[in-house]
Amino acid sequence: SRFVVVGAGMHGLSTAYHLAVELRQRSLGSGADIVVIEKATPGAGATGIACGVVRNNYFQPAMSELMQACVEVWESDPAAYHYNGVGYIALGPQVQESDLPSVHERHQAIGYRSDLILGEAEVAAHMKELFPDWRAQGVTVCLHEHQGGFAFNVESVMGLRDKCLAEGVAIHSWTEVTGFRSNDDGTVTAV
C-alpha cells in the first residue's frame, strides 16, 4: 500500500477516509492505496471510551477554528456518525464570567452559533426555559452553543469505518505494528 495509517480510532479512520476521498477527487488514486492497521478492533482504544461530547468551548483561538471545522464534519452526516446536534451548554459561577465571554467572542468572529447569558437571574430564566425543573444557585454565566452535541462513540467509529470501506480502504484488525523501516532521509519505507 502507498499509505499506511496506524490505529483505527477516530483520528486514524478519519485520516484514512479523508485521504481516500482526496485521492479520488484529485484522480491521484483511491482508497485501495490505503491500509489501516489496528492492534485490536476499530475504536478499541481511547475513542471507545471517549465521552462523545462535541463542543467548541476552547480558550485557544486556533482550537476554536479547528473545532468549528470538526463540528461541520459531524453535521455533514449525522446518521452515519450517530451524531445528535442538540447543542452544548457551559455554565459557571462569577469567577468564570471573564472566561466564557472570551470564548463567545471567538465564536462570533468565526460564525459559530452560540449565545452568552450573563447574570444569575438571566441564566436561571434561560435554563428554566430549557429545563423547567432547573434549580441551581450561583450560576451567573451561560455559554449556550447551538451547534455541537454528542455522538455515540462506538457507533460513530463503525460509521466512519463503513465510510472507509466504501472508499476501498483496507482495515486490518488484530495486527500490531512492531516497527518501521526507514531510508537514510527518514522516509518510512515499511511498517
C-alpha positions as CSV (number, residue, x, y, z in Angstrom):
1,S,0.0,0.0,0.0
2,R,1.1,3.5,-0.7
3,F,-0.4,4.8,2.6
4,V,-0.4,3.1,6.0
5,V,-2.4,4.5,8.8
6,V,-1.6,3.1,12.3
7,G,-4.7,2.9,14.5
8,A,-8.4,2.6,13.8
9,G,-9.7,5.1,16.3
10,M,-11.5,8.3,15.3
11,H,-8.3,10.0,14.2
12,G,-6.9,7.1,12.2
13,L,-10.1,6.3,10.4
14,S,-10.8,9.9,9.7
15,T,-7.3,10.3,8.2
16,A,-7.9,7.2,6.0
17,Y,-11.3,8.3,4.9
18,H,-10.4,11.9,4.1
19,L,-7.2,10.8,2.3
20,A,-9.2,8.3,0.2
21,V,-11.8,11.0,-0.7
22,E,-9.0,13.4,-1.6
23,L,-7.2,10.8,-3.7
24,R,-10.4,10.0,-5.6
25,Q,-11.4,13.6,-6.1
26,R,-8.0,14.6,-7.5
27,S,-7.6,11.5,-9.5
28,L,-4.4,10.6,-7.7
29,G,-5.5,7.1,-6.6
30,S,-8.2,5.6,-4.4
31,G,-8.9,4.1,-1.1
32,A,-7.3,0.9,-2.3
33,D,-4.0,2.7,-1.9
34,I,-4.6,2.9,1.9
35,V,-4.4,0.3,4.6
36,V,-5.3,0.9,8.3
37,I,-3.6,-1.3,10.8
38,E,-5.2,-1.8,14.2
39,K,-3.8,-3.8,17.1
40,A,-7.3,-4.7,18.3
41,T,-10.5,-3.6,16.7
42,P,-11.7,-0.2,15.5
43,G,-12.5,2.1,18.4
44,A,-10.9,-0.3,21.0
45,G,-8.6,2.4,22.4
46,A,-9.3,5.9,23.6
47,T,-12.0,6.6,21.1
48,G,-14.1,3.7,22.5
49,I,-14.1,5.2,26.0
50,A,-14.5,8.9,25.0
51,C,-17.5,10.7,26.4
52,G,-18.8,11.6,22.9
53,V,-19.3,15.3,23.6
54,V,-18.9,17.5,20.5
55,R,-18.4,21.2,21.5
56,N,-16.4,24.3,20.8
57,N,-15.6,25.6,24.3
58,Y,-11.9,26.2,24.0
59,F,-9.8,29.2,25.0
60,Q,-7.2,29.0,22.3
61,P,-8.3,30.7,19.1
62,A,-6.7,28.0,16.9
63,M,-8.7,25.3,18.7
64,S,-12.0,27.3,18.2
65,E,-11.4,27.3,14.4
66,L,-10.4,23.6,14.4
67,M,-13.4,22.6,16.4
68,Q,-15.7,24.6,14.2
69,A,-14.4,22.5,11.3
70,C,-14.8,19.3,13.3
71,V,-18.4,20.2,14.2
72,E,-19.1,20.8,10.5
73,V,-17.9,17.2,9.8
74,W,-20.2,15.8,12.4
75,E,-23.1,17.8,11.0
76,S,-22.3,16.6,7.4
77,D,-23.6,13.1,8.0
78,P,-25.3,12.8,11.4
79,A,-26.8,9.4,10.6
80,A,-23.5,7.7,9.7
81,Y,-21.7,9.3,12.6
82,H,-24.6,8.7,15.1
83,Y,-24.4,12.4,15.9
84,N,-27.0,14.3,17.8
85,G,-26.8,18.0,17.2
86,V,-28.5,19.1,20.4
87,G,-26.1,21.9,21.3
88,Y,-23.9,22.3,24.3
89,I,-24.2,24.4,27.4
90,A,-21.3,25.6,29.6
91,L,-22.3,27.2,32.9
92,G,-20.2,28.8,35.6
93,P,-20.1,30.9,38.7
94,Q,-18.9,34.5,38.9
95,V,-15.2,33.5,38.7
96,Q,-15.8,32.3,35.1
97,E,-17.5,35.5,33.9
98,S,-14.4,36.6,32.1
99,D,-13.6,33.2,30.5
100,L,-16.8,32.3,28.7
101,P,-17.4,35.7,27.2
102,S,-13.9,35.4,25.5
103,V,-15.0,32.0,24.1
104,H,-18.3,33.6,22.9
105,E,-16.4,36.4,21.2
106,R,-14.3,33.9,19.3
107,H,-17.5,32.0,18.3
108,Q,-18.9,35.2,16.9
109,A,-15.8,36.1,15.0
110,I,-15.8,32.7,13.2
111,G,-19.5,32.4,12.7
112,Y,-20.1,29.6,15.2
113,R,-23.7,29.9,16.6
114,S,-23.8,30.5,20.4
115,D,-25.5,32.8,22.9
116,L,-23.9,34.3,26.0
117,I,-26.2,34.9,29.0
118,L,-24.8,36.9,32.0
119,G,-26.4,37.4,35.4
120,E,-27.8,34.9,37.9
121,A,-31.5,35.8,37.2
122,E,-30.9,35.8,33.4
123,V,-29.1,32.4,33.4
124,A,-31.8,30.9,35.7
125,A,-34.5,32.2,33.3
126,H,-32.7,30.8,30.3
127,M,-32.2,27.4,31.9
128,K,-35.7,27.2,33.2
129,E,-37.0,27.8,29.7
130,L,-35.0,24.7,28.6
131,F,-35.4,22.7,31.8
132,P,-38.5,23.7,33.8
133,D,-37.1,22.0,37.0
134,W,-33.8,23.9,36.9
135,R,-32.8,24.9,40.5
136,A,-29.0,25.5,40.5
137,Q,-27.9,28.6,42.5
138,G,-24.9,30.9,42.0
139,V,-24.7,30.3,38.2
140,T,-24.0,33.7,36.7
141,V,-22.7,32.9,33.2
142,C,-24.0,30.6,30.5
143,L,-22.5,29.9,27.1
144,H,-25.2,28.1,25.0
145,E,-23.7,26.6,21.8
146,H,-26.4,25.9,19.3
147,Q,-24.0,23.8,17.3
148,G,-22.3,20.8,18.9
149,G,-24.0,18.0,20.8
150,F,-23.0,14.4,21.3
151,A,-22.3,11.2,19.4
152,F,-22.3,7.5,20.4
153,N,-18.6,6.8,20.3
154,V,-18.5,3.2,19.2
155,E,-21.3,3.6,16.7
156,S,-19.6,6.7,15.4
157,V,-16.4,4.7,14.8
158,M,-18.4,2.0,13.0
159,G,-20.0,4.6,10.8
160,L,-16.6,6.0,9.9
161,R,-15.2,2.5,9.4
162,D,-18.1,1.9,6.9
163,K,-17.2,5.1,5.1
164,C,-13.6,3.9,4.8
165,L,-14.6,0.5,3.5
166,A,-17.0,2.2,1.0
167,E,-14.0,4.1,-0.4
168,G,-12.0,0.9,-0.7
169,V,-9.7,1.4,2.3
170,A,-8.5,-1.9,3.8
171,I,-8.7,-2.2,7.6
172,H,-6.7,-4.9,9.3
173,S,-7.7,-5.6,12.9
174,W,-5.6,-7.7,15.3
175,T,-2.4,-6.5,13.6
176,E,0.2,-5.0,15.8
177,V,2.8,-2.6,14.4
178,T,6.2,-3.7,15.8
179,G,8.5,-1.2,14.0
180,F,9.3,0.8,11.0
181,R,11.9,0.6,8.3
182,S,13.2,3.9,7.0
183,N,15.6,5.3,4.4
184,D,18.5,7.4,5.4
185,D,16.4,10.6,4.9
186,G,13.9,9.4,7.5
187,T,11.2,8.4,4.9
188,V,9.4,5.3,6.2
189,T,9.6,2.5,3.6
190,A,7.9,-0.3,5.5
191,V,5.8,-0.9,8.6
